[in-house]
Amino acid sequence: MTSQKIAIMGAMPEEIEPIIDKLDNVGTTVYGNNKYYEGSYHGQEVVVAYSKIGKVFATLTATTLIEKFGCDMLLFSGVAGAISNELSIGDLIIADGLCQHDLDITAFGHPFGYVPEGEVCISTDVGLRNIAKDIAKSKGLTLKEGVIATGDQFVANEERKNWIGTTFKADALEMEGASVAVVCNALNVPFFILRAISDSADMDASFNFDEFLESSAKISADFILSMVDALER
């Protein structure tokens, strides 16, 4: 296999720390007010970064990973809120497509999530999704697949969630994925988005997000690094 460099990205430090902990020969580069961790995992070159929350920071980080660090592929790991009733806290979902639920120029006759020369929904790489399904099977994990909606708001309103679900046929929502999709699609870089469900319709009032983030980050890190191994074969 031709040598490749894999970008691994999250939105928050907690999402990438368990990944950095497993890397060898880690070096840090500061660029664009952010830190990029270059290292290797079982001999495979990787560059890891967290973008900070939101579409603009995610766009900047994804572009930097590809254009400055020369990454040929991008794997994103993080958390998301459920829209679908079939998703519960702790479930893993991979995006088959991503859309921007807060993008609205319907006043000009366009559909929600669309701007001229853009797409409402951008598909992720089929090959990477298939690798993920094989890994989930080998680990005995249930992996859902569906549309993930992205927007620059934390959506806690049930009515808004339902609207996003109906309008975009979306199963989950978060704040970075679709902007990563736009960048990777434009630059012809295969990409993959994995999310652990952190809030859902049947949430328990005693739910501790910080504890969940720590435990889910370890599961997601293990999953992403297994994908790195599979890509090296």
C-alpha positions in Angstrom: 0.0 0.0 0.0 1.2 3.5 -0.8 2.3 5.4 2.2 -0.4 7.7 3.5 -0.9 10.2 6.3 -4.1 10.0 8.2 -5.8 13.0 9.9 -7.7 12.2 13.1 -9.9 15.0 14.4 -12.3 15.8 17.2 -13.9 19.0 18.4 -12.9 18.9 22.1 -9.6 18.0 23.8 -11.3 15.1 25.6 -12.2 13.5 22.3 -8.5 13.3 21.1 -6.6 12.8 24.3 -7.1 9.0 24.5 -5.8 8.8 20.9 -2.7 10.9 21.5 -1.9 8.7 24.5 -1.5 5.7 22.2 0.8 7.3 19.7 4.6 7.0 19.3 7.1 9.8 18.7 4.6 12.6 19.2 5.7 16.1 18.1 3.5 19.2 18.5 3.1 22.0 16.0 1.3 25.2 16.8 -0.4 26.7 13.8 -3.5 29.0 13.4 -4.0 29.3 17.1 -4.2 25.5 17.4 -2.0 22.5 18.3 -1.4 19.6 15.9 0.0 16.4 17.2 2.1 14.4 14.7 3.1 10.9 15.5 2.7 7.3 14.5 0.5 4.4 15.4 1.9 0.9 14.7 4.1 2.6 12.1 1.3 4.5 10.4 1.8 8.3 10.2 -1.0 10.3 11.8 -1.8 13.9 12.6 -4.3 14.5 15.4 -6.1 17.8 16.4 -9.2 19.1 18.1 -10.8 22.0 16.3 -12.8 23.7 19.1 -16.5 23.6 18.8 -18.4 24.9 15.7 -18.4 24.9 12.0 -15.8 27.7 11.4 -13.1 26.2 13.7 -13.8 22.7 12.2 -13.4 24.1 8.7 -10.1 25.8 9.6 -8.7 22.6 11.3 -9.8 20.2 8.5 -8.3 22.5 5.9 -5.0 22.8 7.8 -4.7 19.0 8.3 -5.0 18.5 4.6 -3.2 21.5 3.1 -0.4 22.2 5.7 0.2 18.7 7.0 -0.5 16.8 3.8 -3.1 14.3 5.2 -4.6 12.0 2.6 -7.6 10.9 4.6 -9.6 12.3 7.6 -11.3 10.4 10.4 -13.5 12.4 12.8 -14.6 11.2 16.3 -16.9 13.0 18.7 -20.3 13.1 20.3 -23.7 14.0 19.0 -27.3 14.4 20.1 -30.0 11.9 18.9 -32.9 12.9 16.7 -34.0 9.3 15.9 -35.9 7.5 18.6 -33.9 4.4 17.7 -30.7 6.1 19.1 -29.9 5.9 22.8 -27.1 7.4 25.0 -23.8 5.5 24.2 -24.9 4.3 20.8 -22.4 4.7 18.0 -23.5 6.2 14.6 -21.5 6.7 11.5 -22.6 9.4 8.9 -23.5 8.2 5.4 -24.2 11.9 4.7 -24.0 15.3 6.4 -26.0 18.5 6.0 -26.1 21.9 7.5 -29.4 22.4 9.3 -28.8 26.1 10.0 -28.0 27.1 6.4 -31.0 29.0 5.1 -31.4 31.0 1.9 -35.0 29.7 1.3 -36.0 33.4 0.7 -34.3 33.0 -2.7 -36.2 29.8 -3.5 -33.5 27.3 -2.5 -34.1 24.3 -0.2 -32.9 24.4 3.4 -29.2 23.5 3.7 -28.4 24.6 0.1 -26.4 27.4 -1.4 -25.6 27.6 -5.2 -22.7 25.4 -6.3 -23.1 23.5 -3.0 -24.9 20.3 -2.0 -27.6 19.8 0.7 -26.1 16.5 1.8 -22.5 15.3 1.3 -21.7 11.6 1.4 -18.9 10.1 3.3 -16.5 7.5 1.9 -18.1 4.1 1.4 -14.9 2.2 1.8 -14.2 3.8 5.2 -17.8 3.0 6.3 -17.4 -0.6 5.3 -14.2 -0.9 7.3 -16.0 0.6 10.3 -18.8 -1.9 10.0 -16.3 -4.8 9.9 -14.5 -3.4 13.0 -17.8 -3.0 14.8 -18.7 -6.6 14.1 -15.3 -7.8 15.3 -15.7 -5.8 18.6 -19.3 -6.9 19.1 -20.5 -3.3 18.9 -23.8 -2.1 17.4 -23.0 0.6 14.8 -25.9 2.7 13.3 -25.6 4.5 10.0 -27.5 7.6 9.0 -27.6 11.3 8.1 -26.0 13.6 10.6 -27.1 17.3 10.7 -24.6 20.1 11.6 -25.3 23.6 12.9 -23.7 26.3 15.0 -26.2 25.9 17.8 -26.6 23.4 20.6 -30.2 22.2 19.9 -32.1 21.3 23.1 -35.5 22.2 21.7 -37.7 19.2 20.9 -39.6 21.0 18.1 -36.4 22.1 16.4 -34.9 18.6 16.6 -38.0 17.2 15.0 -37.9 19.8 12.3 -34.3 18.9 11.5 -35.2 15.2 11.4 -38.1 15.7 9.1 -36.4 18.3 6.8 -33.1 16.5 6.3 -34.1 12.9 7.2 -31.4 13.3 9.9 -30.8 10.8 12.7 -28.4 12.8 14.9 -27.1 16.4 15.2 -23.8 18.0 16.1 -21.7 21.1 15.4 -18.8 20.2 13.1 -19.3 17.3 10.7 -20.9 19.0 7.7 -18.1 21.6 7.5 -15.5 18.8 7.6 -17.5 17.2 4.8 -17.5 20.3 2.7 -13.7 20.7 3.0 -12.9 17.0 2.3 -15.3 16.9 -0.6 -13.8 20.0 -2.2 -10.3 18.7 -1.8 -11.0 15.1 -2.8 -10.0 13.6 0.5 -11.8 10.5 1.8 -13.4 11.1 5.2 -15.4 9.4 7.9 -17.5 10.7 10.8 -18.0 8.6 14.0 -20.3 9.9 16.8 -21.3 8.6 20.2 -24.8 9.6 21.2 -24.5 11.9 24.3 -28.1 13.0 24.6 -31.4 11.5 23.5 -35.2 11.6 23.9 -35.1 9.1 26.8 -32.4 10.9 28.8 -32.1 10.2 32.5 -32.0 13.4 34.7 -29.0 12.1 36.6 -26.9 11.8 33.4 -23.4 13.1 33.8 -22.0 14.5 30.5 -18.4 14.9 31.6 -18.2 11.2 32.8 -19.9 10.1 29.5 -17.5 12.2 27.4 -14.5 10.5 29.2 -15.8 7.0 28.8 -17.1 7.4 25.2 -13.9 9.1 24.1 -12.0 5.9 25.1 -14.4 3.7 23.1 -14.3 6.0 20.1 -10.5 6.3 20.3 -10.1 2.5 20.3 -12.5 2.3 17.3 -10.6 5.0 15.3 -7.2 3.4 16.0 -8.6 0.1 14.9 -9.5 1.8 11.6 -6.0 3.1 11.3 -4.7 -0.5 11.7 -7.2 -1.7 9.1 -6.1 1.0 6.6 -2.5 -0.1 6.9 -3.2 -3.6 5.8 
